[in-house]
Amino acid sequence: MHIAILTFEGFNELDSLIALGLLNRIKTPGWRVSIASPSARVCSMNGVVLEAQVSLREARDADAVIIGSGMQTRAVVADSALMAQLQLDPARQLLGAQCSGALVLAKLGLLNGVPACTDLTTKPWVEEAGVAVLNQPFTANGNVATAGGCLASQYLAAWVIARLAGEDAARSAMHYVAPVGEKEVYVERAMANIAPYLVASAVAD
């Protein structure tokens, strides 16, 4: 099971790395989580440099793809050559977008008629692309999910884990990273945000 986190120049560390840490709590054989970038190295909005683990081409074949957010997302969607590499398909993949990643899904035509979650800065751009934006941290429709706000990345990661490894695995991953003394509260809040969409996904499947 391969999960790719698309991470572009100017990326938001919280968006990509919270998801990376949570998803890597799953230790089952064959479970792999990769940072996928258009270049060998990408620099974050705060100067943190990451080395790509896989290319965008390899990410196209992943079982799940999370599109991270960042300061240069509008430049990403304006780059036709780069966008052409993002041949994503919700019929065979789970697709998630964090904050401005929703703009990428919108421009790829993967949010047609489906409302999304995103951050407040990106909201007008997503709406301009013809997508209604919800005032909530997480939503999903079938195999496509979006999250709004950096710390909502935990919900996106938990949804991917629940879909691919089960709800118990999602609870366990959230319990591990949650603050001591608040673990049950964190787990229940995360599951309350994603549970309605797991039921809908099960019916759709």
N, C-alpha and C positions, 0 to 999 in steps of 0.2 A: 504494500500500500504506500503510494508516494504522494505526499502533499507538498506543493510548491508555493512559496510565498513570493509573489512578484514584488521586487524592490527596486525602485528607480532612483536616479540621481536626485538629491534633495529629500530623501525619504525621512519620514517621521520614525524615530527609533522605537517609540512606544508601540506604534502600530505593527511594525514588523516583528519586533523582538519579544513582545509579550506573547504574541501568537506562537512564535518559534519556541519559546520556553515551555508554554503549556502543552503544545502538541508533542513535544519531545518527552513529556511525562509518560507517554505510552511506550512500553518496552517490548511489545509483542514482536516476534520474528517477522521481518519483512516490512516493518513500519519505518518509513523514512521521511524526514522533513528537510526541505532544501530551500535556501535563499536563491531565487532565480532573478537574474538581472540581464540587461541588454549589453553590458560590458563586464570585463573581468573584475572591476572594482567600482563601487559606488560610494559617494560621500553623502552623509546625512545632512539635514538642515542645521545640525549643531557640530558638524565637522568630524563625525565618527565614520571611519572608512571600513566597509565590509568587502570581503571577497566573495564573489558569486560562487555558489556550489554547483549550479547547473545553468544552462542557457535558457532563453525564452523558448527555443525550439524544443528542448527537453521537457519544459513545463507543459507544453501542449499535450503531452502524453500522460500527465499526472492524473491520478484518481481524483484529486481535489486541488483547486487553485484558489489562493487568497490573494487579492490584489491590494497591496499596501497603499498607504497614503503618503503625501509629501508636498513640498512647496512647488514642485515643477509639474504637477499632474496636467495642467492645461497645455504645457509644452509637449507632454507625452501624447495627449490625444490629438494634437496638431501635427504630429509626426506620422505621416501616412505609412512610411516604410516600417516604422516600429509597430504601429497598430496592426499592420498586415501580418506580423509575426504572432499576434495573439489570436490564434485560431482556436477559441474555446468553445465547448459544446456542452450545454447543460443536460443533454440527453445521455452523455456518457461520463460526465464529471460533476462533482460538487463545485460550485463557484461561489466565492465569498468576496465581498468588497468592503474595505475598511475606509471610512470617511471619504476622502476624495477619490478613492478607488471606485466609488459608485459612478463617478463621471466616466470612467473608462468603460464600465459595463454599459452605461447609457449610450455612449458613442459607438460601441460594438453592436448595438441593437438588441441587447440581452435583457433590457428592462422595459420593453414595449408594453404599455398598458399595466405595468406593475409598479406600485409605489415602493419607495426606497427610504433607507435611513442614511444620513450623512452628517458631517459636521456643519456648524453654522456658517463657516466661511464658504464652504462649497455649495451650500444649499441653493443659492440663486443660479449657479452655473448648471446644476443638475436640473433645476426647474426649467431653465432656458432650453435644455436638451429635451424637454417634453415629459419629464418624469416628476410625478408628485412626490413630495418629501414628507415623511411622517415625523411627528414630534415624539419620538421614542428611540431607545438605544439600539433596537435590533428588530429585524423582520426577515422573513423568508417566504419564498413561494416555490414550492417544489424543491429543485436542486440549486436554487439561487438565493443567496442571503446577503444582506447588507447590514452594516453596523455604523452608528454615528457617535463620535466622541472617542478620543484615544483609549480610554479605559473600557470602552465597550468591546475592545478587541478580545477581552476574555470571553465574552458571549459568543463571538464569532468562532473562536477556537473551540469552545465547549460544544457548539453546534456541530462542527466538523467531527469532533471526537465521538459525540453521541451518534451521529449518522454512520460513522465508519466502524466504531468499536463498541457502541452501546452506551446507554445512559449511566450504567454503573462506572464505566471507565471515565466518563465526563465528570461525574461526581468526585471520583478519586483524584483526578488531575486538579480540579478546583480546590479540593480540600487540602492538597499538598501545598499549594501556593498561597492560600488565604492566610491572613494574619492570625496569630495565636490568640485565642480568646474570642475570635469572631468567625471561626471556620464554618460553623453551621449556618450562620447568617449569610455568609458569602455564597456558600454552595446553594442554599435555597433560593437566593436572589437570582443567581445565574440560571438555575434550572427553571425558575418561574418565567424568565425572559425567553428561554428557548423551547420549553415544553410544548406550547401550543403549536409550534411549527414542526415539531417532531411528529405529532399526531397527524397533522396535515400531510406530511411527507410520507408517512406510513400508508395512509389511504391512497395517495397518488401512486406509490410504488405498486 
